[in-house]
Amino acid sequence: MAVSASIYNQATPYLAMIFMRFGSAGMSIVAKFALNKGMSQHVLVVYRFAIATVVLAPFAFVFDRKVRPKMTLSVFLQILLLGLLELEKVNVRKMHCQAKILGTILTVGGAMIMTLINGPMLPLPWTKVNKIQHQSTVSSNIKEDPLKGAFMILSGCVCWACFVILQAFTLKSYPAELSLTTLVCLMGTIEGAIVALVIEGNNAAAWSIHWDSKLFAAVYSGVVCSGIAYYIGAVVIQAKGPVFYAAFNPLTMVIVAIMSSFIFSEIMFLGRVIGAIVIVFGLYLVLWAKSKDQQIKSSDSDVDSNNKAAPSVEQMATINETSRTSNQDFVLLDVRRVTLVDDHDQSITKENQKQIP
């Protein structure tokens, strides 16, 4: 039982991250349905964070009452200071750190390959029906801008990386995951509402929602992607660090590409397959490097505990010197005591001799 429990505890972060990536991939599919129905992406963001806030707030109030610290100005400034001063430690001379750098480059490069490079189409049986439609779409260039899409994806990755790093530092000073997730969603609701009101203006139809794919997209994205995913992400970041969490993000593109080919009958290109393979290989390198980091940290902590338990050479020398000094003082006192006793005995002997006639 102990071995199985240990294996389960070690596998839990990996399973949680894979579950999150499938949830994010589902969000991409559901959002595509809703956006194709004419839903505004800005309104979708507002509904998403608002639903997540409403769902998470009761749980945060109940379960984080004892662990939720006050969000003071000093804590906020400390969070910003930590975010500026502390980053992932990398020693380029060590092999696992080199693997971490290479894995990160491969995951980013694989994502860019999937986005920018198509290559020849793969003759999959479930996508043959869309080949003629795809050729006509390419010739007319309807609503497709790969460079703009790549730029938006890159910008989103940078913003998401900053969010993950800041969240990791925030959890050190504010270790209430549910409350932090609720506050993040609340701020997202306020900021998203301001942006949506500015962009949409007086278009009331953009805010209308019915029992259709728009409502399902708002509820799914709010509960799964903003609520559950943010909470699981906070727990995983606190346990494994931001690099472990961020390393799984490109896996979403692989899952979306596979799901889209089945659900939307999208054409699968060779470039996407190559990019997916590169992403998976880079993810493996990053996770292997992070496991080596964990082993080094555990060994260092064991060494530190042993050093604290056993006195050092300097401490032993100090103890011996103190003991030697104490012994010398004791001998000196004992000699003085013997001298005083001898003097007392001699004085008593002289008195007795005087009393004898």
N, C-alpha and C positions, 0 to 999 in steps of 0.2 A: 504493500500500500504506500509506503513512504517513497519508493522509487517511482511509482506511477504518479503520485502527487507532485514529485519534483519535476518529472517530465512534462506534466500538464502546466505547471507554473512557468516553465521555460518556454513552452510553446504558445502560451496565451497571448503574449504581445504580437507574435507573428500571425496567429489566427485572427486577432482583432484588426490588425492592419489590412489583411486580405479581405475581411468582411467590409471594412471601410472603403476599400478600393472598388469592390463590387457595388456598394451603395452609391458611390460617386459616379460610377459608370451608368448605373440605372438613372441617376439624376440627369445625365447627359441625354439619354434616350427620351425620358419623360419631358424634359425641357424642350427638346426638338419638336415633339408633338404639340406642346402648348404654343410655342413660338410660331409654328406653321399655321396654327389656328388664329394668329393675329394678336397674341398676347404680348404686351410690352415687356421687354426684359427688365426695365427699371421697376415696373410695378411688381413683377415676379420676385425681385430681390426684396422689396418691402414686405410683401406677404410672407415670404420665406422666413425672414428674421422675426416678424411679428408673431407668427405661429410658433416658432421655436421658443420665443420669450414666454408666451402664454403657457406652453406645455412644460417648460423647465422650471419656471418660477416657483410653483408649489413644492416640487422636489428639492430645490435648492433651499427653500425656507425651512423645510422639515429636517433634511439630512445634514445640512451644513451649519446648524445653529451653534454647535459646540466648537467647530473648527474654523468658522469664518472670522477672520480678523477685520478690523476697520480699515477701509480704504482712505488713508490719510494722504496729505500732500507729501509728507516725508517718504512714505512707501512708494508713491508714484515717482518721485524724483530718484529714489533708490533704484527703481525698476529701469528708468532711463539710463542711469549711470552704469548699471550692470550691463545693459544692452550695448553700451558703447565700449566697455572695457573688456568684456569676456567673450571669447569666441571658441570654436572647436580647436582643440590642441592637435597639432600635426607636426610630427618629426619626420622630415623627408628622408632621413637616413635609415629609417626602419621600414621593413618590407610591408608590414600591414598598413602603415600610413601611406606608402606609395600606392598600395592597392585601393585605399580609400579615395585618393585623388583620382586615380585612373577610373575607378568605378563611377565616381561622380561625373567625370567627363563623358564616359560612355553612356550613362543614362540621359544626360542632357543632349548628347549627340544623337542618340537613338530617337529621342523625341523630335529633334529637328529633322532627321531623315524621314520619319513618318509624316511630317507636316509638309516638307518642301519637295521631296523626291517621290515621284510616283513610279516610274518605270513601266514595264509591260504589264498588261492586265493578266490576272490568273484565271484560267477557265474553270471556275467553280460551278457546279451544276445548279445551285440555288440562286446564282447571280446572272445567269445567261439571259434571262428575260429583260434585264435592264441595260444590256450592252448598247442597243440601238438608241435608247433614251439617253444614255450617258454620252454617246457620240454627238447627238444633237445638242446636248447641254454644253459640251465642250466647245462646239463650233459657234454657238450663240453667246457663250460666256455669260450665262445668266446667274447673277448673284454669287459668283465665285471670285474670290480674291485671295490666292494663297499667301502672298506676301503680307497682306494686312492681317490675315489669320495667324501667320507665324509671329508677327510683331505683337499681336494681342496675347497670344499664348506665352511668349517670352515675358511680356510685362506682367501677366498674371502670375507666372512662376516667381518672378522677383518679389512681387508684393506678398505672395504666399510664403516665400522663404523668410521675409522680414517678420511676418506674422508669427511663424513657427518659432523663430529665435526669440522674439519678444515674449511669446507665451511661455517659453521655457524659463526665462528669467523671472517672469511675473509669478510663476508657480512657486518659486523659492521664497518670495515674500508674501504671497497670497495663496496658500496651499488648499483652497477650497475649490475643487474642480467644477462642481455644479454651479456654484455662485459665480465663478469666473465666466463660465459658458453663458449663463443667463445675462450677465453684464455685457458680454461681447455681442450677443444677439440683440440686446436692447439698444446698444449704441449703433449697431448695424441698421436697426429699424429707423432710428431717428435720422441718421445720415442718408440712408437710402430714400426716406420720404422727402427729405429736402431736395435731393437730386432729381427724384421723379417729378416733384411738383414744378421744379424749374424747367425740366425738359418737356414734360407732357403738357404743361400749362393748364388751360381750361378744358382739356379733352377728358370729359367725364366718362366717356365710353371705354377709355383705357383702364379704368379702375373697376369696371363692371365684371362680375365673375358669376358663373352659373355651375350647375352640376355637370361638368364636362372635364375634358383633359386639363383645362386651366386650373380648376380647383384641385384636381388630383396632383398636378405639378407643384402647386403651392404647398399643399399638405405634405406631400412626400419630401420635398426639398427642405421644408421646415423641420419636420420630425426626424428624418433620417440623416440628412446631410448637414443641417445646422445644429440640431439638438443632440442626437446620439453620437454623430461623428465627432463633433467638437469635444464632447465629454470624453469619449474614448481616446481621442487625440491628446487631451490634457493628461489623462492617466498614463498613456504610453510615453509621452514626452517626459513626465516626471520619473518614470521607471527606466527608460532607455535613452533619453536624450533627443534633441531635435533632429540630429542627423539620421538616426534610425527611423524616425517618423517620416522625414522628407524623402528618404530613399525609396519609399513605396509609391510616391506620387506618380511617376511616369508609368507605373503598372496600370493605371486607369486608362491610359490611351490604348494599351494593348487589349484590355477587356472591351472597351468601347468599339474598337475596330472589329473584333470578333462578333460582338453582339449586333452591330450595325449591318454586317454582311448577312446575318440571318433575318433580322427584324425588318430592315429597310431594303434588303437585297442590294446593298451598296457594292460596287465593284471593288474587289480586293486587288491591290497592286503589289508588285514585287518589292517596291521600296518600303511599303508599310510592313511587310513581313520581315525584311532585313532590319528595319528600325526596331521592331518588336524584339527580335533576337538580341540585338545590341543592348536594348534596355534591360532585358532579363539578365544578361551576362553582367552588365554593370551593377545591377541590383545585388547579384550574388557576391560580387567583389566587395561592395560596401558593407553588406551584412557580415561577410567573413572578417573584414577589418574591424568592424564594431565588436564582434565576438572576441577578437584578440585584445581589443582595448579593455573589455570587461574582465578578461583573464588577468591582464596586467594590473588592473585596479584592485582586483581581489587579492592577488599575490602581494602587492604593495601594502594593502591594509593588514594582511597577515604578518608581514615583516614589521610594520609599525606596532602592532599589538604585542609581538614578541619582544621588540625593543623596549616597550613600556613595561613589560612584565619583568624582564631581566635587566639588572643595572649595567650600564656601560662601563668601559675601562676607566674613564675618568671618575665615574661615580665610585667604582671599587677602590681606586687609589685614594680618593677622599675618605672613604670609610676606613681603610686601613690606616691612614695617617691619623685620623681621629681616634681610632682604637689604640694606636701606639702612644699617642699623647696622653690618653686617659690612663694607660698602664704605667707610664712614667710618673704621672702625678700620683697614682696610687702607691707606687714604690717609694716616692719621695715622702709622702705622708706617713707611710709605714715606718720608714727609717727615722723620721722625726719622732714618731710615737715610741719606737724602741729606745731612742736616745733619752726622751723624757722619762720613760720608765726606769732606765738605768740610773739616771741622776737621782730620781726619787728613792730608789733602793739604796744608793750610796749614802744619801743623807740620813735615811733611817738607820743604817748600820753605824754611822758615826754617832748618832744620838745614843744608841744602845751602848756603844763602847764608853761614852762619857758617864753613863749611869752605873756602870760596873765599877766597884771600889778597887 
